[in-house]
């Protein structure tokens, strides 16, 4: 994994750790960093049984 890709992974995961809480509605954007954030969201939903509604901001 390149340094740039590793930075995106860390940024996406940090955003989820710092801002995602139970019973939220999340806007899921597009771009290369969101992949890592969505992976972490999925992990947390499974681990913590989070109740989230995710809405895409665009379709690709």
N, C-alpha and C positions, 0 to 999 in steps of 0.2 A: 504494500500500500504506500503510495506517495505521501510526502509530508503534507501536501495540500489536502489530499483525501483524508488523512488522519486528523487534520485540523477540522475539517467538515464534520467528521464523525464525532469528535469531542464537542464541537459546538452544538450539534443537533441533540446529543445526549444530555448536555448541560442544560439546554433550554427545557427539555422535558423534566429533568430533575428539579429545576428551579421554579417552574411555572405550572406544571400540570398537576391538578388536584382532582379528587373524586367529585362527581356530579357537575362536570363542566361541559360546555359546548366549545369545541376546538375548531378553528379554521385551519385547514391543512393546505398549505401553499404548494407551489411547484418549485422545482429546482433541485440541484444535486444534494443539498444538505438535508432536505426533508426526508429522504430515504432513511437516513440514520435516525432521525427523530421518530419516524413511524415505527421503525424496528424497536426502539426503546419503549414507545407507547405500548406496543403489543406485548412486550415482556412484562411491563408493569400491570397491564390489564390482567394478564394471566396470574401474576404473582400476588397482586393486591386486590383482585376482583374489582377494579375501578369501574365506575359507571360513567361512560363518556359518550358524547355524541360528536362525531367528526364530520365536518362539512368541507368538501373540496372547494377551493377558491377558483379552480379552473379544471378543465379536462384536457388531458394530453393523449 
